[in-house]
Amino acid sequence: MIRGTRVPVEIVLGSLAGGMSMEEVASEHGITREDVLATIEYAAKIVAKEEVREYA
């Protein structure tokens, strides 16, 4: 969830992946552009921590 809202991070990311602009996402979900940017930053940090394992 985005702090202070009931909007899940995955909804914001999915909306962006679906082609909506940051402004459209913010307006549709009642959040700020800064909230959208914070969501992207949060997702980037999660992905950066992932390990890729190769199985033989």
C-alpha positions as a printed NumPy array, in Angstrom:
array([[  0.   ,   0.   ,   0.   ],
       [  1.068,   3.529,  -0.622],
       [  1.54 ,   5.24 ,   2.71 ],
       [ -1.592,   7.024,   3.854],
       [ -3.784,   5.424,   1.178],
       [ -5.523,   2.173,   0.384],
       [ -3.87 ,   1.956,  -3.037],
       [ -1.701,  -1.171,  -3.507],
       [  1.709,  -0.747,  -5.118],
       [  0.876,  -3.413,  -7.706],
       [ -2.132,  -1.401,  -8.921],
       [  0.036,   1.663,  -9.529],
       [  2.729,  -0.361, -11.296],
       [  0.151,  -2.229, -13.354],
       [ -1.452,   1.019, -14.443],
       [  1.92 ,   2.376, -15.536],
       [  2.759,  -0.87 , -17.338],
       [ -0.598,  -0.651, -19.073],
       [  0.372,   2.657, -20.628],
       [ -1.092,   5.254, -18.282],
       [  0.988,   8.336, -17.583],
       [  2.082,   9.18 , -14.055],
       [ -0.39 ,  12.039, -14.019],
       [ -3.252,   9.754, -15.113],
       [ -2.373,   7.174, -12.45 ],
       [ -2.162,   9.831,  -9.757],
       [ -5.477,  11.369, -10.756],
       [ -7.32 ,   8.057, -11.065],
       [ -6.172,   6.754,  -7.685],
       [ -6.209,  10.008,  -5.716],
       [ -2.469,  10.048,  -5.079],
       [  0.304,  12.488,  -5.946],
       [  2.931,  12.311,  -8.675],
       [  5.464,  11.94 ,  -5.85 ],
       [  3.554,   8.868,  -4.608],
       [  3.839,   7.333,  -8.083],
       [  7.576,   8.049,  -8.178],
       [  8.012,   6.568,  -4.693],
       [  6.192,   3.433,  -5.869],
       [  8.603,   3.053,  -8.795],
       [ 11.579,   3.579,  -6.494],
       [ 10.238,   0.972,  -4.048],
       [  9.78 ,  -1.578,  -6.849],
       [ 13.287,  -0.896,  -8.168],
       [ 14.777,  -1.579,  -4.739],
       [ 12.868,  -4.873,  -4.46 ],
       [ 14.019,  -6.004,  -7.903],
       [ 17.62 ,  -4.994,  -7.157],
       [ 17.647,  -7.376,  -4.175],
       [ 16.49 , -10.385,  -6.2  ],
       [ 18.963, -13.128,  -6.903],
       [ 19.024, -14.951, -10.188],
       [ 19.892, -18.599,  -9.753],
       [ 20.793, -20.922, -12.539],
       [ 19.808, -24.521, -12.164],
       [ 21.794, -27.227, -13.909]])
